[in-house]
Amino acid sequence: MELRNIVICAACFILVSAGLVYGLKLLRKRNYLLGLEWLVVAFSATNALLYFSLGSETAYLFSYFCDAFSRGVGIPVITIIGFMAVTHDYKPSVFKDVMLFAGGMLVTLALVLSAHALGGFLAYFYVVMWTVFSLYLVYLVLRLVSAGEHILALGLFLGMLAAQTIACIYDFVVVSLLGVCQSRSLTKSGNRIETGNAPGRLATYVASCPFLG
């Protein structure tokens, strides 16, 4: 296994562990929105780990869907509402929790199925949604500062900056992805190497990336 894949697998394992630990803790505290979203992240990272370590295409599809869910709905909508239990003492009913996740799954399914038709819009949509979440984190940072929790505020602010940076370049830097997909599609024919058909997922990804159009 290449060093790059080893690092990715290690990162996925850490994300799986964090998702499970904090997801279960939040569920025990009856914050079902945050708890379930952490578990979605853990499930996504588990499938990403299977994909990068074993090359499972099925695992990739599960991870892709969960990633789209978290970036489009889970983090910028469901997580914010979950945080509001602390910042605004807002605690939705279990029925509302279920409806939020069900609606989020339907929205995600629509986004995934229409990725090719949406083209470059989808990449910008994800950035805008994550920016909404970042703005809410800035609000949390200010609340922490006003409460005298300067170290926590600094940590949250730095985390927000890192996440926002990744969100802004995630769909616009595809050189490494292109290299991976190309290497997977290479087949040896004697002493000559021929390039096979690119995976369907790459076509979908490229269609959603405006700088490749």
Summary of the structure (lengths in Angstrom):
residues: 213
radius of gyration: 19.1
end to end distance: 32.5
largest distance: 68.8
contacts: 615
relative contact order: 0.08
helix: 80%
strand: 4%
